[in-house]
Amino acid sequence: MGNFECRKGKKLIRLLDNQGRPVCSKRIEIRQKQHEFLFGCGAFDFLAYIMNFMPDMKEQFHERTLLWEEVFNYGTIPVYWGMFEKEEGKPNTELTRKIGEYLYSRDIAVKGHPLCWHTVCADWLLKYDNPTIFSKQIERIHRDVSDLKDYFKYWDVINEVVIMPRFDKYDNAITRICKEYGQVELVKKVFQAAKETDPFATLLINDFNTSKAYEDLIERCLDAGIEISAIGIQSHQHQGYWGKEKILDVLERFSRFGLPIHFTENTIVSGTLVPKEIEDLNDWQVESWPSLPEYEALQAEQLEEMYTILFSYPFVKAITQWDFTDGAWLKAPSGLIRQDNTVKPAYTMLKNKIKKQWFTERFETTTNDSGCALVEGFKGKYDLYVDEQRYDFVLDDKGEDLVLHIL
């Protein structure tokens, strides 16, 4: 199931000796070491491990990070303003940077989530008037993107704008300014601030609302000249799996903008579902929410179908599994591993897909009379071996020949 030609690339390798003559009949071997596609997951267990806020569980958290790294190449780190800067002027920059550095050193791409959001907002902002709040939001983006840009190359710049101006569960500073200045103006200013600070970062707008309202918002933002790098789509499926029909509908509607699509927060539960009448998942508060064997098998089947559809769709550039461990958000059994670090069927399935079926472990060929050989495989970073020599190269859509001078 699935056509993955859009994920594959070819490159012509030319081997020359030290005098520039073709090296014929030479065996070449390539081995993939990293995907171009962003297979992501919430990296909250790295936060717990590095912070060591539960010393008696340090080894358990470390084990989780090792299991995480066996599958994923893209991690989301929380920078919720209300947690990141609980006291004005005292941001948690050092620790956040340390986590980013830790992931980046392992060739894991890092995304910050989010720079602007009405939820988990800094309460101390409420003492200011709206112009001051807006100013401080822009200052926050300039400061944090600047401080973290060595490692954070992706940002959810603004989160859940569709509901933002009418959010009424509690007073917050960002809803205030969104009401006064409007959605498009707020989006424009926060994206502009992020772009000014790091012109090379990938900047996302992100929302759980996949209705026409989100489409209309994106269209208005693009018409206003806002440079959105990618469209973020949340897919928390606590009330049931979307299914193939809805996934394809969402893809077709949002691909019309011609922008990359990131599935930023994906969850499928391996337990009982949240009742349909619950409008806000945060309202479903339970003492326990167990993962059940029969639902674990179903979770794996549904995730497999969803990932297969998304990986075969050209506009999709990233999929992020939100919870790695059960109970991470709302106590939901939506992780890939259980609380005791045993892996669920969904983990085994995803690891097999990402690191076996959708991965070029080895490709061998031999140069022709012109010293050329065509190599092919899933796009990403590779090692190329000629005799005992190793070379790094990237297999992508750029199409340039790779010329190697060998001894």
C-alpha positions as CSV (number, residue, x, y, z in Angstrom):
1,M,0.0,0.0,0.0
2,G,1.3,3.4,-1.0
3,N,3.5,4.8,-3.7
4,F,6.7,6.2,-2.3
5,E,8.4,7.4,-5.5
6,C,8.1,11.0,-4.3
7,R,10.4,10.0,-1.4
8,K,13.1,8.5,-3.5
9,G,16.0,10.1,-5.4
10,K,18.7,9.2,-7.9
11,K,22.2,10.5,-8.3
12,L,25.0,9.9,-10.8
13,I,28.3,9.2,-9.2
14,R,31.5,9.8,-11.3
15,L,34.7,8.3,-10.1
16,L,38.0,9.8,-11.3
17,D,41.6,8.9,-10.4
18,N,44.1,11.5,-9.3
19,Q,44.9,12.3,-13.0
20,G,41.2,12.9,-13.8
21,R,40.7,9.6,-15.7
22,P,37.5,7.5,-15.2
23,V,37.7,4.6,-12.8
24,C,35.9,1.8,-14.4
25,S,34.4,-1.4,-13.0
26,K,34.6,-0.2,-9.5
27,R,32.2,-1.4,-6.9
28,I,30.2,1.3,-5.1
29,E,28.1,0.8,-2.0
30,I,25.8,3.3,-0.3
31,R,24.2,3.1,3.1
32,Q,21.5,5.5,4.3
33,K,22.1,7.1,7.7
34,Q,19.3,9.7,8.0
35,H,16.0,10.4,6.3
36,E,15.3,13.7,4.5
37,F,11.6,13.3,5.6
38,L,11.0,14.4,9.2
39,F,9.8,11.6,11.3
40,G,9.1,13.4,14.5
41,C,7.9,12.9,18.1
42,G,7.4,15.0,21.1
43,A,10.8,15.1,22.9
44,F,9.4,15.6,26.4
45,D,11.2,12.6,27.8
46,F,14.5,14.3,26.9
47,L,13.4,17.3,29.0
48,A,12.7,15.0,32.0
49,Y,16.0,13.2,31.5
50,I,18.2,16.2,31.2
51,M,16.4,18.2,33.9
52,N,16.6,15.3,36.2
53,F,13.6,16.6,38.1
54,M,12.8,13.0,39.2
55,P,16.2,11.5,40.2
56,D,14.8,8.1,41.1
57,M,13.5,7.8,37.5
58,K,16.6,9.1,35.7
59,E,17.6,5.7,34.2
60,Q,14.0,5.1,33.2
61,F,13.9,8.4,31.3
62,H,17.3,7.7,29.8
63,E,16.0,4.3,28.5
64,R,13.0,6.1,26.9
65,T,15.3,8.6,25.1
66,L,17.3,5.7,23.7
67,L,14.1,4.0,22.4
68,W,13.0,7.3,21.0
69,E,16.3,7.8,19.1
70,E,16.0,4.3,17.5
71,V,13.0,5.6,15.4
72,F,12.9,9.4,15.1
73,N,15.0,12.2,13.6
74,Y,12.9,15.2,14.6
75,G,12.0,16.4,18.1
76,T,9.5,19.0,19.4
77,I,10.6,20.9,22.5
78,P,8.1,22.9,24.6
79,V,8.6,26.6,24.9
80,Y,5.2,27.5,26.3
81,W,5.6,31.1,27.5
82,G,3.9,30.5,30.8
83,M,6.4,27.7,31.6
84,F,9.4,29.1,29.8
85,E,9.3,32.5,31.6
86,K,7.2,32.0,34.7
87,E,8.7,35.2,36.1
88,E,9.2,38.2,33.8
89,G,12.7,38.6,32.7
90,K,13.8,35.1,33.8
91,P,13.4,32.8,30.7
92,N,14.5,29.2,31.0
93,T,16.9,29.7,28.1
94,E,19.9,27.8,29.4
95,L,18.1,24.5,29.9
96,T,16.1,24.8,26.7
97,R,19.3,25.5,24.8
98,K,21.0,22.5,26.5
99,I,18.2,20.2,25.4
100,G,18.4,21.5,21.8
101,E,22.1,21.0,21.8
102,Y,21.7,17.5,23.0
103,L,19.3,16.5,20.2
104,Y,21.2,18.5,17.6
105,S,24.4,16.7,18.4
106,R,22.6,13.4,17.6
107,D,21.6,14.7,14.1
108,I,18.0,15.2,15.3
109,A,16.2,18.3,13.9
110,V,14.7,20.4,16.7
111,K,11.4,22.4,16.7
112,G,10.2,24.9,19.4
113,H,6.5,24.8,20.2
114,P,5.1,27.5,20.3
115,L,6.2,31.1,20.2
116,C,2.7,32.6,20.5
117,W,-0.4,30.9,22.0
118,H,-3.2,31.9,24.1
119,T,-3.0,28.8,26.3
120,V,-0.1,28.3,28.8
121,C,0.5,32.0,28.4
122,A,2.5,34.1,30.9
123,D,0.1,35.4,33.5
124,W,2.3,38.3,34.3
125,L,1.4,39.8,30.9
126,L,-2.1,40.6,32.2
127,K,-1.0,43.6,34.1
128,Y,-0.1,45.4,30.9
129,D,-2.2,47.2,28.3
130,N,-2.7,45.6,24.9
131,P,0.0,47.7,23.0
132,T,2.5,46.7,25.7
133,I,1.5,43.0,25.5
134,F,1.9,43.0,21.8
135,S,5.3,44.6,22.1
136,K,6.4,42.1,24.7
137,Q,5.2,39.2,22.5
138,I,7.4,40.5,19.6
139,E,10.3,41.0,22.0
140,R,9.9,37.5,23.3
141,I,10.2,36.1,19.7
142,H,13.3,38.2,18.9
143,R,14.9,37.1,22.1
144,D,14.1,33.4,22.1
145,V,14.7,32.7,18.4
146,S,18.0,34.5,18.6
147,D,19.1,32.7,21.8
148,L,18.1,29.2,20.4
149,K,18.7,29.4,16.7
150,D,21.9,27.5,16.8
151,Y,19.9,24.3,17.4
152,F,16.2,25.2,16.8
153,K,15.7,25.2,13.1
154,Y,11.9,24.9,13.2
155,W,9.3,26.8,15.0
156,D,5.5,26.7,15.6
157,V,5.3,30.4,15.4
158,I,1.7,30.8,16.3
159,N,-0.7,28.1,17.6
160,E,-4.5,27.7,17.2
161,V,-5.3,31.1,15.7
162,V,-8.7,30.1,14.5
163,I,-10.2,29.9,18.0
164,M,-7.8,32.5,19.5
165,P,-10.0,35.7,19.4
166,R,-13.1,33.9,20.8
167,F,-11.3,31.8,23.4
168,D,-13.3,32.4,26.6
169,K,-12.3,29.7,29.1
170,Y,-10.1,32.2,31.0
171,D,-8.7,35.6,30.4
172,N,-5.3,35.7,28.7
173,A,-3.0,38.3,27.1
174,I,-2.8,36.8,23.6
175,T,-6.6,36.5,23.1
176,R,-6.8,40.2,24.2
177,I,-4.4,41.4,21.5
178,C,-5.9,39.0,18.9
179,K,-9.3,40.5,19.5
180,E,-8.0,44.1,19.2
181,Y,-5.6,43.8,16.3
182,G,-7.1,40.9,14.4
183,Q,-5.9,37.4,13.5
184,V,-4.0,38.4,10.3
185,E,-2.2,41.3,11.9
186,L,-1.1,39.2,14.8
187,V,0.1,36.4,12.5
188,K,1.9,38.9,10.3
189,K,3.8,40.5,13.2
190,V,4.9,37.3,14.9
191,F,6.0,35.7,11.6
192,Q,7.9,38.9,10.7
193,A,9.7,38.9,14.0
194,A,10.7,35.2,13.7
195,K,11.8,35.7,10.1
196,E,13.9,38.8,10.9
197,T,15.6,36.9,13.7
198,D,16.4,33.7,11.8
199,P,15.8,34.0,8.0
200,F,16.7,30.4,7.6
201,A,14.3,28.8,10.1
202,T,11.2,26.9,9.0
203,L,8.2,28.8,10.4
204,L,4.9,27.1,10.9
205,I,1.3,28.2,11.5
206,N,-0.3,25.4,13.5
207,D,-3.9,24.5,14.3
208,F,-6.2,21.6,15.4
209,N,-9.1,23.2,13.4
210,T,-9.0,21.6,9.9
211,S,-12.3,23.2,8.8
212,K,-12.7,25.8,6.1
213,A,-12.1,28.5,8.8
214,Y,-8.4,27.4,8.9
215,E,-8.2,27.4,5.1
216,D,-9.7,30.9,5.0
217,L,-7.3,32.2,7.6
218,I,-4.3,30.8,5.7
219,E,-5.5,32.4,2.5
220,R,-5.9,35.8,4.2
221,C,-2.5,35.5,5.7
222,L,-0.9,34.6,2.3
223,D,-2.8,37.5,0.6
224,A,-1.3,39.8,3.3
225,G,2.2,38.7,2.2
226,I,3.0,36.6,5.3
227,E,5.8,34.2,4.6
228,I,4.6,30.9,6.0
229,S,7.1,28.1,5.5
230,A,4.7,25.2,6.3
231,I,1.2,24.5,7.3
232,G,0.9,22.7,10.6
233,I,-2.0,20.3,11.2
234,Q,-2.8,18.8,14.5
235,S,-4.5,15.4,14.5
236,H,-5.3,14.4,18.1
237,Q,-7.7,11.4,17.6
238,H,-8.8,10.8,21.1
239,Q,-12.4,10.5,19.9
240,G,-11.6,8.0,17.1
241,Y,-9.3,7.5,14.2
242,W,-9.9,9.9,11.3
243,G,-9.8,7.2,8.7
244,K,-8.5,7.3,5.1
245,E,-11.3,9.5,3.7
246,K,-10.8,12.3,6.2
247,I,-7.0,12.2,5.9
248,L,-7.2,12.5,2.1
249,D,-9.8,15.3,2.3
250,V,-7.6,17.3,4.7
251,L,-4.6,16.8,2.4
252,E,-6.4,17.8,-0.7
253,R,-7.8,20.9,0.8
254,F,-4.6,22.2,2.4
255,S,-2.3,21.2,-0.4
256,R,-4.0,23.8,-2.7
257,F,-1.7,26.4,-1.1
258,G,1.3,24.8,-2.5
259,L,3.1,24.8,0.8
260,P,4.7,22.0,2.7
261,I,2.3,20.3,5.2
262,H,3.5,19.1,8.6
263,F,1.3,16.8,10.7
264,T,2.5,18.4,14.0
265,E,0.7,16.6,16.8
266,N,-0.6,13.1,16.0
267,T,-2.2,10.9,18.6
268,I,-4.2,7.7,18.3
269,V,-5.2,6.0,21.6
270,S,-4.9,2.4,22.5
271,G,-7.8,2.5,25.0
272,T,-11.4,3.7,25.3
273,L,-12.3,6.8,23.3
274,V,-13.4,10.2,24.6
275,P,-17.2,10.6,24.2
276,K,-18.2,12.5,21.1
277,E,-20.1,15.1,23.1
278,I,-16.9,16.4,24.6
279,E,-15.9,19.5,22.5
280,D,-12.6,20.2,24.1
281,L,-10.3,17.3,24.8
282,N,-8.9,19.1,27.8
283,D,-12.3,18.7,29.5
284,W,-11.9,15.0,29.6
285,Q,-10.3,14.5,33.1
286,V,-10.0,11.0,34.3
287,E,-8.1,9.3,37.2
288,S,-6.7,6.6,34.9
289,W,-6.9,5.7,31.2
290,P,-5.4,2.3,30.7
291,S,-4.0,0.9,27.5
292,L,-5.8,-2.3,26.5
293,P,-4.2,-5.2,24.4
294,E,-7.0,-5.3,21.9
295,Y,-6.8,-1.5,21.3
296,E,-3.0,-1.6,21.1
297,A,-3.3,-3.8,18.0
298,L,-5.9,-1.5,16.6
299,Q,-3.7,1.6,17.3
300,A,-0.8,0.0,15.4
301,E,-3.1,-0.8,12.4
302,Q,-4.5,2.7,12.3
303,L,-1.1,4.4,12.7
304,E,0.3,2.2,9.9
305,E,-2.5,3.3,7.5
306,M,-2.2,6.9,8.4
307,Y,1.6,7.1,8.1
308,T,1.5,5.2,4.8
309,I,-1.0,7.7,3.4
310,L,1.0,10.7,4.6
311,F,4.4,9.4,3.6
312,S,3.2,8.8,0.1
313,Y,1.7,12.3,-0.3
314,P,4.3,14.7,-1.8
315,F,3.2,17.8,0.1
316,V,3.7,16.2,3.5
317,K,7.2,16.8,4.8
318,A,6.9,15.9,8.5
319,I,4.8,13.7,10.8
320,T,5.1,14.2,14.5
321,Q,3.8,11.6,17.0
322,W,2.9,13.7,19.9
323,D,3.2,11.3,22.8
324,F,6.0,8.9,23.0
325,T,5.0,7.5,26.4
326,D,1.5,6.6,27.5
327,G,-0.1,9.2,29.9
328,A,2.0,12.1,28.6
329,W,-1.0,14.3,27.8
330,L,-4.4,14.0,29.5
331,K,-3.3,10.6,30.8
332,A,-4.2,9.2,27.4
333,P,-2.8,5.8,26.3
334,S,-1.6,7.5,23.1
335,G,2.1,6.7,23.4
336,L,4.2,4.2,21.5
337,I,5.6,2.8,24.8
338,R,4.0,2.0,28.1
339,Q,4.9,3.7,31.4
340,D,7.2,0.8,32.2
341,N,9.1,1.4,29.0
342,T,7.9,-1.8,27.3
343,V,7.1,-1.2,23.6
344,K,3.6,-1.4,22.2
345,P,2.8,-2.8,18.7
346,A,2.7,0.7,17.3
347,Y,6.3,1.3,18.2
348,T,7.5,-1.9,16.6
349,M,5.5,-1.2,13.5
350,L,6.8,2.4,13.1
351,K,10.4,1.4,13.7
352,N,10.1,-1.3,11.0
353,K,8.5,1.2,8.6
354,I,10.9,4.1,9.2
355,K,14.2,2.1,9.6
356,K,13.5,-0.9,7.3
357,Q,10.8,-0.6,4.7
358,W,11.2,3.1,4.0
359,F,15.0,3.1,4.4
360,T,17.8,2.3,2.0
361,E,20.0,0.2,4.2
362,R,22.3,-0.8,1.4
363,F,22.5,-0.3,-2.4
364,E,25.4,-1.6,-4.5
365,T,26.4,-1.0,-8.1
366,T,29.5,-0.8,-10.3
367,T,30.9,2.0,-12.4
368,N,30.7,1.7,-16.2
369,D,33.3,2.4,-18.8
370,S,32.9,6.2,-18.2
371,G,33.5,5.7,-14.5
372,C,29.8,6.5,-13.8
373,A,27.2,4.7,-11.7
374,L,23.6,5.6,-10.9
375,V,22.7,5.2,-7.2
376,E,19.1,5.4,-5.9
377,G,17.2,5.2,-2.6
378,F,15.1,7.0,-0.2
379,K,16.1,10.7,0.1
380,G,18.4,11.6,2.9
381,K,22.0,11.5,4.2
382,Y,24.2,8.7,3.1
383,D,27.7,7.1,3.4
384,L,29.2,6.1,0.2
385,Y,32.0,3.4,0.2
386,V,34.6,2.8,-2.5
387,D,37.1,0.2,-1.4
388,E,38.1,1.4,2.1
389,Q,37.2,5.0,1.6
390,R,34.0,6.6,2.9
391,Y,32.3,9.7,1.6
392,D,29.3,11.6,2.8
393,F,26.6,12.7,0.4
394,V,23.0,13.7,0.2
395,L,20.5,12.1,-2.0
396,D,17.8,14.7,-2.9
397,D,16.0,16.3,-5.8
398,K,18.8,18.7,-6.8
399,G,20.1,16.4,-9.5
400,E,23.8,17.4,-9.5
401,D,26.3,14.7,-10.3
402,L,28.7,13.7,-7.5
403,V,32.3,13.7,-8.7
404,L,34.7,11.8,-6.5
405,H,38.5,11.8,-7.0
406,I,39.8,8.5,-5.5
407,L,43.3,7.3,-4.9
